[in-house]
Amino acid sequence: MTLGKAMIRIYNTFIEPQAPDFVQQVLQSSFISEGTVVKDFERQLEKDLGLTNCVTLNSGTSALHLALVMIGVQQGDEVILPAQTFVATGLVVVQQLAQPVFADIDYGNGNVSPQSIRAKVTPRTKAIIVVHWAGYPCDMDEILQIAGEFHIPVIEDAAHALGAVYKGRAIGSISPFTCFSFQAIKHLTTGDGGALCLASVDLKKEALSRRWFGIDREHALPTEEGERAYNIQCLGFKYHLNNYAAALGLANMQGIAARLEGRRKVAAFYDQQLDAFPGINRFNYSADRKSAYWLYGLHVERRRDFIRALRSRGVEASVIHQRIDRNTIFGQIRKDLTNQESFDHTQVHIPIHDAIDLPTAEKIVASIKMGW
Ligand SMILES: Cc1ncc(COP(=O)(O)O)c(C=O)c1O
């Protein structure tokens, strides 16, 4: 069986047809830097996706870094995180000269294991970063319980999880710091971009100032002499989003709820079709939370054969990210991440995104059922 000429890709970039008009309006206004369109985008994210105190930034990596800075992570501190993530999650820890401490995951879904987090806490632990792998929310109750016991703040890396829901609560409204990515192939793109959602108005004020050099842009108004009046009191960065990126984001917000539902329908179809299929173990997802399905993951036997067979039939399958702790920059080789070890050998992802409708999902399933 061939599936037509074009390969069914693992990722896609969704651009709403009206986006060029939205962006053009900003370009014609000649105010392309951070302004009211950025604010409008933030309010829309809060309204449509239930995010709290949303501060947009120029990347998801900036959001993670800013969260660590705001917590005060510094040299000598430890930060617990899973290895099953993209390197950005670990690099920001190193950027603060802190030590990444890798926790094990749940083999069933790739999310960090609360028990492993507990085992890794030391008096030097300054923050816990959890990653909602593939868009499926982590065990937040258990994680926040541990964090509360030891008074350690939690940062959610929700780069995969825009629109995910944990026990009725939107991801982006639960812990003190939640980080989103609006990079090209995410659910919602601004080209590059991100957001940090915060638990309080005070934290939001701090993030607003730190995203632009430490200057409170709204209140540091220009003097008669021309320069803004400001006195920088805390370290800031050039991490703000700009108006034309926000215009692209606003355009792409249109219909996002329906697109998320579309992904969930495709996932339900895969679940039903691939359940108990020989050589496949589905990820173990609980009914008390809704994945944003940035990815659809499976465990398969003889993974390389699976990937090759699908590719020969025009379907791209991928491991997406390998564990990050083996990178030299993160220090010594870890041997205690036993679930991670098993996950590494069998995990694979098949296409799920805004260009995958049910007929395409049927072709993908048919291609899998031909065997490997
Ligand atoms: C889990 C995870 N965290 C963080 C990031 C970084 O996001 P960005 O590329 O917007 O900086 C990514 C990007 O793909 C990611 O997958």
Ligand as a Chemical Component Dictionary entry (heavy atoms), coordinates in Angstrom:
data_LIG
# 
_chem_comp.id                   LIG 
_chem_comp.type                 NON-POLYMER 
_chem_comp.pdbx_formal_charge   0 
_chem_comp.three_letter_code    LIG 
# 
loop_
_chem_comp_atom.comp_id 
_chem_comp_atom.atom_id 
_chem_comp_atom.alt_atom_id 
_chem_comp_atom.type_symbol 
_chem_comp_atom.charge 
_chem_comp_atom.model_Cartn_x 
_chem_comp_atom.model_Cartn_y 
_chem_comp_atom.model_Cartn_z 
_chem_comp_atom.pdbx_ordinal 
LIG C1 C1 C 0 9.444  20.260 26.488 1  
LIG C2 C2 C 0 9.950  21.537 25.892 2  
LIG N1 N1 N 0 10.349 22.523 26.710 3  
LIG C3 C3 C 0 10.803 23.701 26.255 4  
LIG C4 C4 C 0 10.881 23.954 24.905 5  
LIG C5 C5 C 0 11.444 25.254 24.443 6  
LIG O1 O1 O 0 10.498 26.052 23.781 7  
LIG P1 P1 P 0 10.986 27.165 22.746 8  
LIG O2 O2 O 0 11.465 26.467 21.515 9  
LIG O3 O3 O 0 9.761  27.995 22.505 10 
LIG O4 O4 O 0 12.051 27.949 23.393 11 
LIG C6 C6 C 0 10.471 22.972 23.993 12 
LIG C7 C7 C 0 10.517 23.237 22.556 13 
LIG O5 O5 O 0 10.241 22.451 21.708 14 
LIG C8 C8 C 0 9.999  21.728 24.497 15 
LIG O6 O6 O 0 9.607  20.731 23.679 16 
# 
loop_
_chem_comp_bond.comp_id 
_chem_comp_bond.atom_id_1 
_chem_comp_bond.atom_id_2 
_chem_comp_bond.value_order 
_chem_comp_bond.pdbx_ordinal 
LIG C1 C2 SING 1  
LIG C2 N1 SING 2  
LIG C2 C8 DOUB 3  
LIG N1 C3 DOUB 4  
LIG C3 C4 SING 5  
LIG C4 C5 SING 6  
LIG C4 C6 DOUB 7  
LIG C5 O1 SING 8  
LIG O1 P1 SING 9  
LIG P1 O2 DOUB 10 
LIG P1 O3 SING 11 
LIG P1 O4 SING 12 
LIG C6 C7 SING 13 
LIG C6 C8 SING 14 
LIG C7 O5 DOUB 15 
LIG C8 O6 SING 16 
# 
